[in-house]
Amino acid sequence: RVTENAKNSLASLKRENPRLEPTLAIIQAHNDQLIQEANKNFAKEIGLRVIHICLPEGSTKDEIVSEILRLNEDPNVQGLALDLPESLYSSKVLNAVKPEKDVDGLSSVNLGRLVHGDDCLVPPTVCAVMELLGDIGGKKVLLVGMRGAEGAALQSVLQRQGAAVLSCHCKAPQLQSELSHADTVVFGSVKPDDVPVSWIKPGATVIYGAQDLLSEKHNNAQQNSPAAETTVGSLAVAMRMQNMVKNMERWIHSQRHRKWDFHSLKLQPLSPVPSDIEISRAQSPKAVDVLAKEIGLLTDEIEIYGQTKAKVRLSLLERLKDQPDGKYVLVAGITPTPLGEGKSTVTVGLVQALTAHLNINSFACLRQPSQGPTFGVKGGAAGGGYAQVIPMEEFNLHLTGDIHAITAANNLLAAAIDARILHENTQSDKSLYNRLVPVVNGVRGFSAIQLARLRRLGINKTDPGALTEEEISKFVRLDIDPSTITWQRVVDTNDRFLRKITVGQANTEKGFARQAQFDIAVASEIMAILALTTSLQDMKERLGRVVVANDKKGEPVTAEDLGVTGALAVLMKDAIKPTLMQTLEGTPVFVHAGPFANIAHGSSSVLADKIALKLVGEKGFVVTEAGFGADIGMEKFFNIKCRASGLVPSVVVLVATVRALKMHGGGPNVTAGAPLKKEYTEENLQLVADGCCNLQKQIQITQLFGVPVVVALNVFKTDSPAEIDLVCKIAKESGAFDAVPCNHWSAGGRGAIKLAQAVEKAVNQKNSFKYLYSLELPIVEKIRTIAQKVYGAQDIELSPAAQSQVDRYTQQGFGNLPICMAKTHLSLSHQPERKGVPTGFILPISDVRASIGAGFIYPLVGTMSTMPGLPTRSCFYDIDLDPITEEVKGLF
C-alpha cells in the first residue's frame, strides 16, 4: 500500500512536470547487499532514480561528510539518504546533509521541526514503526536501545499520538520490570539474547527497528514468542521512498514563485546629507545569500563573490518559465546637464519605496559603471544619497569582473585579426593549410568551427586530405582588406592618446603596420552583445556574427570566419550571469552590462530584466534605466532592446530637475567641477517655465511609443516650492499621467512613496506600445524617422562616406536592423550648446557603422568620440586607500 501510494503520487507529479527526473542519492558504507537491492527495487517500482555511493567499510566520518557536501551541491540530486554503520551516525554526519535534501529526516533542523509539530519529513524507521503499531493512544510503549536521532524522533511522535513512552537501555537493571508492564516494546535492533521472552508481557507487540533485512527474515521466522513480533526492515525502505516522493513535492513547490519573505534594512537619514560613501559605509548590508533566499533564489542558482555580491545562474529562467512576468518600468530623463539629473538615484529610490515601504516585490536593474567616468569626470554611478546601491565602492570598482572579461574577449578578437593578416601575407596556401589543420598524434582533422566554415563555403567534406587546391585556397584565405577593419582594441580607462595609434611597428611584423585606435571597453560591441543576449547559445551566435572587416571582394569577415567564436564565449561564460546586489534598504538590485548610451544603446541587460520579471511575480515591478535623455536612451531602449527581448514596457518614469530646466530656459552653462551660478540656487520661475519646453518635448517623445509617462521631479535643497509646483503643473498639462516631487536622495525610499503610488496607478492605464519604425524601411529612412520625429530635425544629411557604408550594409543584407544613433546627449540636436528644443536643423551623419553581432546599425552624428579623455582635474585626485583599514576614500 505504501509503495502504491508513493507510485501514484510520483506519477501525478511527472504528469505535471514531464521533464522531472527525481534522483535519490544513498551513501552506503557497509557490505549489506540486501538493503542496497531493496532500495533499488522499491525505487524502480515507484519510478525514482537511485544513485548508490558505495564507500569502503572503515570509511571515516570526514570522508562521509566530504561525500555528503558534494551531493548537497549537486542540483540533479533532490534527496540524500545514509546507510551507515551505527558508529558513524554522529551529529556531525547527520547535520552535514542539507535539510531540504534530508530524506531520512535525521538532521537537527528536521528533528527540531518534528518536536515542535511543524510540517517535516518523519524518519522512515519511525514511519514504519507507527504504521505497524496502528492506534497506540493510552498504551504504554517501551523503547529499548533506541538511541540518538531516531529514538528522539520516535519518542516525540508516540507522545503526540497519546502513548505513555519510556526509554530504557538494553543493559539497564530495571529492564525486566519495564518489559513486564509495557503494551508495546520497540527494540533499536534485534532483541538481545540475554533478554528472555518470559520478561515480555503476554500479548504485547514487539517491533525491531533494525533496517537490515537478514534480521527481518530471522525475526519473522520466529513462531514461539508469546508476543507479536515484527521487524521494520523492508517497510522502512518503502517509507524512505515515500519520503523521497514527499520531498519531490516540496522541491517542486520551492521551484515555483512565491511572495517574498523580505526584511528591509532600516534607514536613519541625517541632515545635512553625508557623502555617498559615508552613507554606504554606515549601513550594514545583508549577506547576499540571505537576500537571495528572501527573493526566492535557490542555493544552487547563485555563485557568491565575497559577502555582498553573487552571480545568478540562467537556469532560473527555465525553473520559472511558467511564472507570469511583473510590470516593466523604464526610467528615462530630460536632456541633462553635464552633472546628470539622477536617473539611477530615482531608479533606486523607487524600488526602495515599492519594496521596503509598500511591501511590493520590486527589482532595480542597473548598468555596471565604467572605470572611465569613475576616475574621470562623473564619479560613482551607484545612485546617491539615501538611494544607492551598496557597497558603493564594490559597485564602482571591478564588481565581478565583467568589464575585464569583455576587454579580454574584445582584444583576443583584435589580435586574431592582425595575426591572420600577417600569416596570410607571409605563407603559401599549403603552409597555411598545414598549420591551420595540423597532424596531432598521427591524425589530421578539422575542428568544429573549421567544419562550419567549410559548410559556409559550400565545401561538404570532412577529410582534410580530400580538399582540392582551389578548396584549400578558399578555406585558408580570408583576404581581409586592412583599410576596412572596424574592430578596435579597448581599455577601460579614459585615455585620449589612444584615439589614434599605429600597430605593427616591430620588425617581427614584417612591415605590416597600420593605423588603428582604442575605444573605451564599454563601447565594445561585445558589451552591447552582453546587454542584448537572451541565452548562452544566443550570445555565442551573436559573437560569431560580429563583422570585423571586409575582404578584398567587399564581403564581410566575421569572428566565426576567424575561428575565435568558441574562445570568446569561454571568456564571457561568467560575465553573462547578472550580479545580485542590494540597495541601502536591502531591496534587490541586478547590476549587469554597461553600454554607453551615446555610442551604444545604453541599457542594462535583457537577461537581468527577464530574470527579475520572473522573480517579482505578476504583481511585482522591475525598474530599469535608459541612459541620458529620452531622445537617446529611451528611444534605443524601445526600438532596440525591446525588440531583442520581446518585453513590453508598462510605464515610463521621466526624470527632471529644476536645475536642468533652468539651463534649457536660458540659464548659464553648467560645468562639472565648477560652482553653480546663482540662477540655479535662487528661485527663478521664468527660467523654469521657459525650460519646461524640453520636458514637454520628452513627454511627447514618450507618447510616440504609446506608453504612459510619470514625471519624477528630483528635488534639490535649492528648489523652491513654487518652482516644484510649476514643473508638476506644466508636466500634467503636457500629457504626463502624473508628476511627483521626489526626496529619495535625502530621505531614502520614504521620499519616493508618492512616485511609487503614481507608478502603481499608471501601469493600469491604457498601454498601446508600438515601435517608432518598421525594420523593413531602408536604413536612411529609419535614420530620418528618428531625426525628425524624436530630435525635431528638419532633415538629415549623409556624408559620402556614410552613404557608401549604407549602400554596402544594404548590399550585404544588413538593411533590416534597427538603428542606434551615436549623438551628443547634451542637446536634442547634434550641437551640445543648443538647449531647450532646437528646430529647423539638418542632422549631419558623418559615418555609419554596423554592430552585426549586437544587431544594430549605428550612424555617427557629427563628431563622436568612442574614447573619452581625462579632464585637467580628474576624480582620481580625490581617490585614496587607507593602508591600515584598506578603506577606499574619496570615491564619491
PESULNOR-V533631 format. One record per residue. N is the residue number from 1. SS is DSSP state (H for helix, E for strand, - for the rest). Layout:
BEGIN
n: (N	N)
ss: (SS	SS)
END
This chain:
BEGIN
n: (1	2	3	4	5	6	7	8	9	10	11	12	13	14	15	16	17	18	19	20	21	22	23	24	25	26	27	28	29	30	31	32	33	34	35	36	37	38	39	40	41	42	43	44	45	46	47	48	49	50	51	52	53	54	55	56	57	58	59	60	61	62	63	64	65	66	67	68	69	70	71	72	73	74	75	76	77	78	79	80	81	82	83	84	85	86	87	88	89	90	91	92	93	94	95	96	97	98	99	100	101	102	103	104	105	106	107	108	109	110	111	112	113	114	115	116	117	118	119	120	121	122	123	124	125	126	127	128	129	130	131	132	133	134	135	136	137	138	139	140	141	142	143	144	145	146	147	148	149	150	151	152	153	154	155	156	157	158	159	160	161	162	163	164	165	166	167	168	169	170	171	172	173	174	175	176	177	178	179	180	181	182	183	184	185	186	187	188	189	190	191	192	193	194	195	196	197	198	199	200	201	202	203	204	205	206	207	208	209	210	211	212	213	214	215	216	217	218	219	220	221	222	223	224	225	226	227	228	229	230	231	232	233	234	235	236	237	238	239	240	241	242	243	244	245	246	247	248	249	250	251	252	253	254	255	256	257	258	259	260	261	262	263	264	265	266	267	268	269	270	271	272	273	274	275	276	277	278	279	280	281	282	283	284	285	286	287	288	289	290	291	292	293	294	295	296	297	298	299	300	301	302	303	304	305	306	307	308	309	310	311	312	313	314	315	316	317	318	319	320	321	322	323	324	325	326	327	328	329	330	331	332	333	334	335	336	337	338	339	340	341	342	343	344	345	346	347	348	349	350	351	352	353	354	355	356	357	358	359	360	361	362	363	364	365	366	367	368	369	370	371	372	373	374	375	376	377	378	379	380	381	382	383	384	385	386	387	388	389	390	391	392	393	394	395	396	397	398	399	400	401	402	403	404	405	406	407	408	409	410	411	412	413	414	415	416	417	418	419	420	421	422	423	424	425	426	427	428	429	430	431	432	433	434	435	436	437	438	439	440	441	442	443	444	445	446	447	448	449	450	451	452	453	454	455	456	457	458	459	460	461	462	463	464	465	466	467	468	469	470	471	472	473	474	475	476	477	478	479	480	481	482	483	484	485	486	487	488	489	490	491	492	493	494	495	496	497	498	499	500	501	502	503	504	505	506	507	508	509	510	511	512	513	514	515	516	517	518	519	520	521	522	523	524	525	526	527	528	529	530	531	532	533	534	535	536	537	538	539	540	541	542	543	544	545	546	547	548	549	550	551	552	553	554	555	556	557	558	559	560	561	562	563	564	565	566	567	568	569	570	571	572	573	574	575	576	577	578	579	580	581	582	583	584	585	586	587	588	589	590	591	592	593	594	595	596	597	598	599	600	601	602	603	604	605	606	607	608	609	610	611	612	613	614	615	616	617	618	619	620	621	622	623	624	625	626	627	628	629	630	631	632	633	634	635	636	637	638	639	640	641	642	643	644	645	646	647	648	649	650	651	652	653	654	655	656	657	658	659	660	661	662	663	664	665	666	667	668	669	670	671	672	673	674	675	676	677	678	679	680	681	682	683	684	685	686	687	688	689	690	691	692	693	694	695	696	697	698	699	700	701	702	703	704	705	706	707	708	709	710	711	712	713	714	715	716	717	718	719	720	721	722	723	724	725	726	727	728	729	730	731	732	733	734	735	736	737	738	739	740	741	742	743	744	745	746	747	748	749	750	751	752	753	754	755	756	757	758	759	760	761	762	763	764	765	766	767	768	769	770	771	772	773	774	775	776	777	778	779	780	781	782	783	784	785	786	787	788	789	790	791	792	793	794	795	796	797	798	799	800	801	802	803	804	805	806	807	808	809	810	811	812	813	814	815	816	817	818	819	820	821	822	823	824	825	826	827	828	829	830	831	832	833	834	835	836	837	838	839	840	841	842	843	844	845	846	847	848	849	850	851	852	853	854	855	856	857	858	859	860	861	862	863	864	865	866	867	868	869	870	871	872	873	874	875	876	877	878	879	880	881	882	883	884	885	886	887	888	889	890	891	892)
ss: (-	H	H	H	H	H	H	H	H	H	H	H	H	H	H	H	-	-	-	-	-	-	E	E	E	E	E	E	-	-	-	-	H	H	H	H	H	H	H	H	H	H	H	H	H	H	-	-	E	E	E	E	E	E	-	-	-	-	-	-	H	H	H	H	H	H	H	H	H	H	H	H	-	-	-	-	-	-	E	E	E	E	E	-	-	H	H	H	-	-	H	H	H	H	-	-	-	-	H	H	H	E	-	-	-	-	-	H	H	H	H	H	H	H	H	-	-	-	-	-	-	-	-	H	H	H	H	H	H	H	H	H	H	-	-	-	-	-	-	E	E	E	E	E	-	-	-	H	H	H	H	H	H	H	H	H	H	H	H	H	-	-	-	E	E	E	E	E	-	-	-	-	-	-	H	H	H	H	H	H	H	-	-	E	E	E	E	-	-	-	-	-	-	-	-	-	H	H	H	-	-	-	-	-	E	E	E	E	-	-	-	-	H	H	H	H	H	H	H	H	-	-	-	-	-	-	-	E	E	E	E	-	H	H	H	H	H	H	H	H	H	H	H	H	H	H	H	H	H	H	H	H	H	H	H	-	-	-	-	-	-	-	-	-	-	-	-	-	-	-	-	-	-	-	-	H	H	H	H	H	H	H	-	-	-	-	-	H	H	H	H	H	H	H	-	-	-	-	H	H	H	E	E	E	E	-	-	-	E	E	E	E	-	-	H	H	H	H	H	-	-	-	-	-	-	-	E	E	E	E	E	E	E	-	-	-	-	-	-	-	-	-	H	H	H	H	H	H	H	H	H	H	H	H	H	H	H	-	-	-	-	E	E	E	E	E	-	-	-	-	H	H	H	H	H	-	-	-	-	-	-	-	E	E	-	-	E	E	E	E	-	H	H	H	H	H	-	-	-	-	-	H	H	H	H	H	H	H	H	H	H	H	H	H	H	H	H	H	H	H	H	H	H	H	H	H	-	-	H	H	H	H	H	H	H	H	-	-	E	E	-	-	E	E	-	-	-	H	H	H	H	H	H	H	H	H	-	-	-	-	-	-	-	H	H	H	-	-	H	H	H	H	H	H	H	H	-	-	-	E	-	H	H	H	-	-	-	-	E	E	E	-	-	-	-	H	H	H	-	-	E	E	E	-	-	-	H	H	H	-	-	-	-	E	E	E	-	E	E	E	H	H	H	-	H	H	H	H	H	H	H	H	-	-	-	H	H	H	H	H	H	H	H	H	H	-	E	E	E	E	E	-	-	-	-	E	E	E	H	H	H	H	-	-	H	H	H	H	H	H	H	-	-	-	-	-	-	-	E	E	E	E	E	-	-	-	-	E	E	E	E	-	-	-	-	-	-	-	-	-	-	-	E	-	-	H	H	H	H	H	H	H	H	H	H	H	-	-	-	-	E	E	E	E	E	E	-	-	-	H	H	H	H	H	H	H	H	H	H	H	H	H	H	H	H	-	-	-	-	-	E	E	E	E	E	E	-	H	H	H	H	H	H	H	-	-	-	-	-	-	-	-	-	-	-	-	-	H	H	H	-	-	-	-	H	H	H	H	H	H	H	H	H	H	H	H	H	H	H	H	H	H	H	H	-	-	-	-	E	E	E	E	E	E	-	-	-	-	-	-	H	H	H	H	H	H	H	H	H	H	H	H	H	-	-	-	-	E	E	E	E	E	-	H	H	H	H	H	H	H	H	H	H	H	H	H	H	H	H	H	H	H	-	-	-	-	-	-	-	-	-	-	-	-	-	-	-	-	H	H	H	H	H	H	H	H	H	H	H	H	H	-	-	-	E	E	E	E	-	H	H	H	H	H	H	H	H	H	H	H	H	-	-	-	-	-	-	E	E	-	-	E	-	-	-	-	-	-	-	-	-	-	-	-	-	-	-	-	-	-	-	E	E	E	E	E	E	E	E	E	E	-	-	-	-	E	E	E	E	E	E	-	-	-	-	-	-	-	-	-	-	-	-	-	H	H	H	H	-	E	E	-	-	-	-	-	-	E	E	-	-	-)
END
